[in-house]
């Protein structure tokens, strides 16, 4: 029986067996690879977990200590408060770099018609930042006539880095202070040998006897001796510090003129093979 219609062509393509197997197994291989990568990643996190990145807030530049501006304020206060009626022009010349030449310097401060005043020392005792780039310093100034006075000086740092007054100064009162508070109750040192070592070390420390002091110091100790030699008169008290790693000694000492001082020292101590040694006295000269 004959059938009419178009004939359908069938094409047979030969492919290598390895390629057929690869195409058939590819999903399984991919899944296995992902599983292995997950195991490796889990082991990596278990052995060395990532540490969080801590971003510490930076200190605003306006709040940083500006030593140059502090010196500028101290120098201005010294020149501002130093004057002599016998030479008023000297005072105007001293202030001219700050206020500008001419009337502005005179407006800043006009000395009286008689007398004179000298500044013995100045010290910046307080600072505040009213605006970015500006500091208001409170300067303590010891004068030979008015005594101890406090002057606020506003200092601004210009865009080019130079310093300038940000306004006229002002006389103010002293920063608030109060009487010393009583120390917290501490545990008294009971070991007689430790008391002996501390008293001997302080005696040699105050007297500036380096060779004798070395005998009670550890090999790593760094000690800077006082410039003024003192004589230890008495060890009033010796207590352990709260952390137990140092002792707090209160002593009576005198200088060569006969002046008496009650002084407090903190000494880092340690016991080495039953022998007490001192590793620091009151301060670290290397920091």
Steps between C-alpha positions, in 0.01 A plus 500: 500500500649829395489807725537846365640807684832664579785289625648594848882508511664356808857607579712286725802676658770302666638644829781374717384297797711708746318820401159338548602377845640844594180680404295248694717517815571882493215597741617245753862619477391862541294415809792309652736795434263742671475267800880479530532879480243535778691256723828686437339835578349364823838367610664833421248689716534246782881514506545873443170685530499848351546780750262793490650822374477754778493857376617727778364852484778744432551795727382818330800713407344796679521313831863394471758670721666785312827571678586787268168671574554449874843661475352783295241566774762487779734737319218744432393494866856570613534799265149624572558508877856638489521878492688801635361850532849632428488348148138458382612470139681174584170344598334618177785359294477166681129470417518635146563155342179374661259791456667679212697821513336820610188567704388137523800409714427794733137395520609153608651629825608846617750493788443737795693824535731367771658175613593187315413130488696191410376145436696233684342197331200391294323166461205386289260339750185454292386486138172481314403492132213741421530440125711292262849642476462719809614444858430709807784454749494594866851616588617526860755782533696582813579873507721690743235763579149360436592151620351193331248590230311294241459622143304336219656531155314401183729358231397408146701303248465657157452313173870539422596350837599823674372595846308817587298645783129433459398792721599699807608320818296485821587483869327202662503303822703190575380154391299331774691280743444343839699350785675168453289193569603235748655192336300180484553241770799291393658181630810569708825330406582245771825351363792651700750423225293687241470801729876498547566486124253779422634730771860438392417549132317827567781625723756444224261626231437832678867543586608433141716201598495308173738220589324420828157517332603254228533225759121504554396536135413232247725469197224653279423794731510851356526771766565874469631666817361832627711807426466622859662276759283419801554315827247236598392564857224244550282247322151589619299227328536223244193342338426273209344657193154371402645271230762357738789556261643813660526666839409854605744665740447827689825644634636803680804661336703819531736699279835655583332825606286322760168512313275206588290311242237229528525302176321201347671248270375196312756223449459196278638202693550130435642207691788319332605177673378631833664843456297817443611728217378834363430542128365859496466798731207738442560556126644346185772727356481326160140597423 
